[in-house]
């Protein structure tokens, strides 16, 4: 083969290799992030649209199922490295992600899947109430430290939660109206705590705004109804 032709072929091959290498780098740089490198939920529903009925039930149901079955990662806020299950600061001896203290999971469906997604959980998904307060969680299976419970079935739980929120709103409104009256009139005010036909005792508020909670019954002193406690 003529040396000149051989040189031209070598140059063409070199140019082709350079072009292929450049395209490889470009393709690699434009590659979409792999799983785990971006939040699982890219689109979040606007709460205002829900409240104002701009979204149909079927669409809300679909988005709810997406949230319930999503396998969340750290970019979605997975774990709680800075605190225990009660919100208290986490010590140096406790892992950032642990089964008993929480319990921690990657997905709602991880614990609520029987007989279908949104239901109860298997024995392996049992929760240990109060264990999340321990740091570290050693000894959390002791009955003096925790109360083992099976995962709660969530079917129809939305209506129960909304009822609790509405009752909470009514109770807090009673408290705030009574507080304003006590301060404006400089008198001690007693008010029955009644929401949705359910009595939660009575509330006493002094002129300086202090609250006497001893008459409150069936709800914590913060007047927040907690149906799943």
C-alpha positions as CSV (number, residue, x, y, z in Angstrom):
1,X,0.0,0.0,0.0
2,X,1.2,3.5,-0.9
3,X,2.5,5.3,2.2
4,X,0.5,8.3,1.4
5,X,-2.8,6.3,1.2
6,X,-1.8,4.5,4.4
7,X,-1.3,7.8,6.2
8,X,-4.7,9.1,4.9
9,X,-6.5,6.0,6.2
10,X,-4.8,6.3,9.6
11,X,-5.8,9.9,9.8
12,X,-9.4,9.0,8.9
13,X,-9.5,6.3,11.6
14,X,-8.0,8.6,14.2
15,X,-10.7,11.2,13.3
16,X,-13.5,8.6,13.6
17,X,-12.2,7.4,16.9
18,X,-12.0,11.0,18.2
19,X,-15.6,11.7,17.0
20,X,-16.9,8.5,18.6
21,X,-15.1,9.4,21.9
22,X,-16.6,12.9,21.8
23,X,-20.1,11.6,21.2
24,X,-19.6,9.1,24.1
25,X,-18.7,11.9,26.4
26,X,-21.6,14.1,25.3
27,X,-24.1,11.2,25.7
28,X,-22.7,10.4,29.1
29,X,-23.0,14.1,30.2
30,X,-26.6,14.3,29.0
31,X,-27.6,11.1,30.6
32,X,-30.7,11.3,32.8
33,X,-30.1,10.8,36.5
34,X,-30.4,7.2,37.6
35,X,-32.8,6.0,40.4
36,X,-32.0,7.5,43.7
37,X,-30.4,10.7,42.3
38,X,-33.6,12.7,42.3
39,X,-36.8,12.9,44.5
40,X,-39.2,10.2,43.9
41,X,-42.1,12.6,43.9
42,X,-41.4,15.3,41.3
43,X,-44.8,16.9,41.3
44,X,-46.6,17.9,44.4
45,X,-50.3,18.8,44.6
46,X,-51.2,22.3,45.5
47,X,-53.2,22.2,48.7
48,X,-55.2,25.3,47.7
49,X,-56.5,23.4,44.6
50,X,-57.7,20.6,46.9
51,X,-59.4,22.9,49.3
52,X,-61.1,24.9,46.5
53,X,-62.3,21.7,44.8
54,X,-60.3,22.4,41.7
55,X,-59.2,18.7,41.6
56,X,-61.6,15.8,41.0
57,X,-61.8,12.9,43.5
58,X,-60.3,10.4,41.0
59,X,-57.3,12.6,40.5
60,X,-56.8,13.1,44.2
61,X,-57.2,9.3,44.8
62,X,-54.5,8.6,42.1
63,X,-52.1,11.1,43.6
64,X,-52.7,9.7,47.1
65,X,-51.9,6.2,45.9
66,X,-48.7,7.5,44.3
67,X,-47.6,9.1,47.6
68,X,-48.6,6.0,49.5
69,X,-46.7,3.5,47.4
70,X,-43.6,5.7,46.6
71,X,-40.3,4.4,47.8
72,X,-38.8,7.6,49.2
73,X,-35.1,8.3,49.3
74,X,-33.0,10.9,51.1
75,X,-33.8,13.6,48.6
76,X,-37.5,13.2,49.6
77,X,-36.6,13.6,53.2
78,X,-36.1,10.0,54.1
79,X,-35.0,9.4,57.7
80,X,-34.6,11.8,60.5
81,X,-30.9,12.0,61.3
82,X,-31.3,14.9,63.7
83,X,-34.0,13.7,66.0
84,X,-35.8,10.8,67.6
85,X,-39.4,9.9,67.0
86,X,-40.6,12.5,69.5
87,X,-38.6,15.3,67.9
88,X,-36.0,15.4,70.6
89,X,-32.3,15.6,69.5
90,X,-30.8,12.3,68.5
91,X,-27.7,11.2,70.4
92,X,-24.5,10.0,68.9
93,X,-25.2,6.3,69.7
94,X,-28.4,5.9,67.6
95,X,-28.3,5.2,63.8
96,X,-29.9,7.6,61.4
97,X,-32.3,5.0,60.1
98,X,-33.5,2.2,62.3
99,X,-36.5,-0.2,62.3
100,X,-37.7,-0.2,66.0
101,X,-37.4,3.5,66.8
102,X,-40.1,5.0,64.7
103,X,-40.5,2.7,63.0
104,X,-38.7,3.9,59.9
105,X,-39.7,2.8,56.4
106,X,-39.2,3.8,52.8
107,X,-42.8,3.7,51.9
108,X,-46.3,3.9,53.6
109,X,-47.1,0.6,51.8
110,X,-44.1,-1.0,53.4
111,X,-46.2,-1.4,56.6
112,X,-49.7,-1.1,55.2
113,X,-50.3,-3.8,52.6
114,X,-52.8,-6.4,53.8
115,X,-55.1,-7.5,52.2
116,X,-54.3,-4.6,49.8
117,X,-52.3,-1.4,49.8
118,X,-53.6,0.8,52.5
119,X,-54.6,-2.0,54.8
120,X,-52.9,-3.4,57.9
121,X,-49.5,-5.0,58.2
122,X,-47.9,-8.3,58.8
123,X,-46.4,-9.2,62.2
124,X,-43.0,-8.1,60.9
125,X,-44.3,-4.6,60.6
126,X,-45.5,-4.3,64.2
127,X,-44.8,-0.9,65.8
128,X,-43.4,-0.4,69.3
129,X,-45.1,2.6,70.8
130,X,-42.9,4.8,73.0
131,X,-39.7,3.0,71.8
132,X,-39.0,6.1,69.6
133,X,-38.4,8.0,72.8
134,X,-35.3,5.9,73.7
135,X,-31.8,6.8,72.6
136,X,-30.4,4.3,72.0
137,X,-33.2,1.9,71.5
138,X,-31.5,-1.0,73.3
139,X,-34.1,-2.8,75.5
140,X,-37.0,-1.3,73.5
141,X,-38.8,-4.7,73.4
142,X,-39.2,-4.6,77.2
143,X,-42.8,-4.0,78.1
144,X,-41.7,-1.3,80.5
145,X,-40.4,0.7,77.6
146,X,-42.8,0.0,74.7
147,X,-46.2,-1.3,73.7
148,X,-46.1,-3.6,70.6
149,X,-49.0,-3.0,68.2
150,X,-50.0,-4.3,64.8
151,X,-50.0,-1.9,62.0
152,X,-53.3,-0.1,61.7
153,X,-55.5,-0.6,58.7
154,X,-55.9,2.7,56.9
155,X,-59.1,2.0,54.9
156,X,-61.5,4.9,55.5
157,X,-59.0,6.5,57.8
158,X,-59.1,9.8,55.9
159,X,-62.7,10.5,57.0
160,X,-61.8,9.7,60.6
161,X,-58.8,12.1,60.4
162,X,-60.8,14.9,58.9
163,X,-63.5,14.5,61.6
164,X,-60.7,14.8,64.2
165,X,-59.4,17.9,62.5
166,X,-62.8,19.5,62.4
167,X,-63.4,18.7,66.1
168,X,-60.0,20.1,67.0
169,X,-60.8,23.4,65.1
170,X,-64.1,23.7,67.0
171,X,-62.5,23.1,70.4
172,X,-59.6,25.6,69.8
173,X,-62.2,28.2,68.6
174,X,-64.1,27.8,71.9
175,X,-60.8,28.3,73.8
176,X,-59.8,31.4,71.9
177,X,-63.2,33.1,72.2
178,X,-63.2,32.3,75.9
179,X,-59.7,33.7,76.3
180,X,-60.6,36.9,74.5
181,X,-63.7,37.4,76.7
182,X,-61.7,36.7,79.9
183,X,-59.1,39.3,79.0
184,X,-61.5,41.9,77.6
185,X,-63.9,41.7,80.5
186,X,-61.2,41.0,83.1
187,X,-63.2,38.0,84.4
188,X,-62.8,34.3,84.8
189,X,-64.6,32.4,82.0
190,X,-65.8,28.8,82.1
191,X,-66.9,27.2,78.8
192,X,-68.1,23.7,78.0
193,X,-66.0,21.9,75.4
194,X,-68.4,20.5,72.9
195,X,-67.6,19.4,69.4
196,X,-69.8,17.4,67.0
197,X,-72.1,16.6,69.9
198,X,-69.2,15.1,72.0
199,X,-68.4,16.6,75.4
200,X,-64.7,17.1,76.3
201,X,-65.4,18.5,79.7
202,X,-65.0,22.2,80.6
203,X,-62.4,24.9,80.2
204,X,-61.5,27.7,82.6
205,X,-59.6,30.8,81.5
206,X,-58.4,33.5,83.9
207,X,-58.3,37.3,83.0
208,X,-54.5,37.1,82.5
209,X,-54.9,34.5,79.8
210,X,-53.9,31.5,81.9
211,X,-55.8,28.3,81.3
212,X,-56.9,25.8,84.0
213,X,-57.1,22.5,82.1
214,X,-58.2,20.3,85.0
215,X,-61.8,20.1,83.7
216,X,-60.7,18.9,80.2
217,X,-61.7,15.2,79.6
218,X,-61.1,12.8,76.8
219,X,-58.5,14.9,75.0
220,X,-55.0,16.3,75.7
221,X,-54.7,19.8,77.1
222,X,-53.7,21.1,73.7
223,X,-57.3,20.2,72.6
224,X,-56.0,18.3,69.5
225,X,-58.1,15.3,68.9
226,X,-55.8,12.4,68.0
227,X,-57.9,9.5,66.6
228,X,-55.1,7.1,66.0
229,X,-53.3,7.3,69.4
